[in-house]
């Protein structure tokens, strides 16, 4: 039940108002900001209790928990913004354990002077993403820092979920002979952010792939509970994520360049920017490593889902004492796809 709202002398001036230090000071101004903006947007029974925590019932079994921080620049980009990204990224981290996401928390660190109109836009986008995913934001926190001590807004999140019985998905479970699948095209998010940041005008707009993957994962896990590994290739892209899994599992990998799906406009943008799409971040794609006999079934499930239409098998795991990730090039040669040295695209999530 929604509690009655507190009376404030004047409503927030969303159109032209800005965040100031009193909005994080714990007094009336902070209460008004939380009430008129955050609670109004996220509106759910747990949050409306207005406690410093949320209590909720869960079924017996294994739980997973994740935490993440979002510092993306720019805050708004083609296909999303920091608010929707925070929901999608956290939901996906929970889902990569094969879990059903249950609840989220969100902490906002806002720089003094940040426009209330932008804050409202971000919060409403975050609320929309949360409602569409069916995973509520049940608790949160707001802090305001002095002008010059932040960069507009940062968001930290936590997410929890429940793992179905018999599901043991982990980065150390890949085995030689396993198939490597991806749910779609690589590099969309990183290129969308970079094109906005650098004000690059392409003939075809490149949109971020930011999306919540948990419904597709639920279908995959229901059909094949024995999936070995699920991972979303965010920072460092496909290359870094595969290297991470190869190291965890103590195996090598061989993929084929011709099988890795990349949109032509993303490939063209990467060539223009001097980037390798294998290392560019994604926010709505997953890597699935599974037994060979399960690969065709899982590909069919992914391709039948709106977020997996471009799913593909890109290679296989193999014995390799060095744990190298290699790629057969279109020219017929082999090259090592190594860990990224440094950071190719900073502030993309």
Rosetta blueprint (number, residue, H / E / L):
1 X L
2 X L
3 X L
4 X L
5 X L
6 X L
7 X L
8 X L
9 X L
10 X L
11 X L
12 X L
13 X L
14 X L
15 X L
16 X L
17 X L
18 X E
19 X L
20 X L
21 X H
22 X H
23 X H
24 X H
25 X L
26 X L
27 X L
28 X H
29 X H
30 X H
31 X H
32 X H
33 X H
34 X H
35 X H
36 X H
37 X H
38 X H
39 X H
40 X H
41 X H
42 X H
43 X L
44 X L
45 X H
46 X H
47 X H
48 X H
49 X L
50 X L
51 X L
52 X L
53 X L
54 X L
55 X L
56 X L
57 X L
58 X L
59 X L
60 X L
61 X L
62 X E
63 X E
64 X E
65 X E
66 X E
67 X E
68 X E
69 X E
70 X E
71 X L
72 X L
73 X L
74 X L
75 X L
76 X E
77 X E
78 X L
79 X L
80 X E
81 X E
82 X H
83 X H
84 X H
85 X H
86 X H
87 X H
88 X H
89 X H
90 X H
91 X H
92 X H
93 X H
94 X H
95 X H
96 X L
97 X L
98 X L
99 X E
100 X E
101 X E
102 X E
103 X E
104 X E
105 X E
106 X E
107 X E
108 X E
109 X E
110 X E
111 X E
112 X L
113 X L
114 X L
115 X E
116 X H
117 X H
118 X H
119 X H
120 X H
121 X H
122 X H
123 X H
124 X H
125 X H
126 X H
127 X H
128 X H
129 X H
130 X H
131 X H
132 X H
133 X H
134 X L
135 X L
136 X E
137 X E
138 X E
139 X E
140 X E
141 X E
142 X E
143 X E
144 X E
145 X E
146 X L
147 X L
148 X L
149 X L
150 X L
151 X L
152 X L
153 X E
154 X E
155 X E
156 X E
157 X E
158 X E
159 X E
160 X E
161 X E
162 X E
163 X E
164 X L
165 X L
166 X L
167 X L
168 X L
169 X L
170 X L
171 X L
172 X L
173 X L
174 X L
175 X L
176 X L
177 X L
178 X L
179 X E
180 X E
181 X E
182 X E
183 X L
184 X L
185 X L
186 X L
187 X L
188 X H
189 X H
190 X H
191 X H
192 X H
193 X H
194 X H
195 X H
196 X H
197 X H
198 X L
199 X L
200 X L
201 X L
202 X L
203 X L
204 X L
205 X L
206 X L
207 X L
208 X L
209 X L
210 X L
211 X L
212 X L
213 X L
214 X H
215 X H
216 X H
217 X H
218 X H
219 X H
220 X H
221 X H
222 X H
223 X H
224 X L
225 X L
226 X L
227 X L
228 X L
229 X E
230 X E
231 X E
232 X L
233 X L
234 X L
235 X L
236 X L
237 X H
238 X H
239 X H
240 X H
241 X H
242 X H
243 X H
244 X H
245 X H
246 X H
247 X H
248 X H
249 X H
250 X L
251 X L
252 X E
253 X E
254 X E
255 X E
256 X E
257 X H
258 X H
259 X H
260 X L
261 X L
262 X L
263 X L
264 X H
265 X H
266 X H
267 X H
268 X H
269 X H
270 X H
271 X H
272 X H
273 X H
274 X L
275 X L
276 X L
277 X H
278 X H
279 X H
280 X L
281 X L
282 X L
283 X L
284 X L
285 X L
286 X L
287 X E
288 X E
289 X E
290 X E
291 X L
292 X H
293 X H
294 X H
295 X H
296 X H
297 X H
298 X H
299 X H
300 X H
301 X H
302 X H
303 X H
304 X H
305 X L
306 X L
307 X L
308 X L
309 X L
310 X L
311 X L
312 X E
313 X E
314 X E
315 X E
316 X E
317 X E
318 X E
319 X L
320 X L
321 X L
322 X L
323 X L
324 X L
325 X E
326 X E
327 X E
328 X E
329 X L
330 X L
331 X L
332 X L
333 X L
334 X E
335 X E
336 X E
337 X L
338 X L
339 X L
340 X L
341 X L
342 X L
343 X L
344 X L
345 X L
346 X L
347 X L
348 X L
349 X L
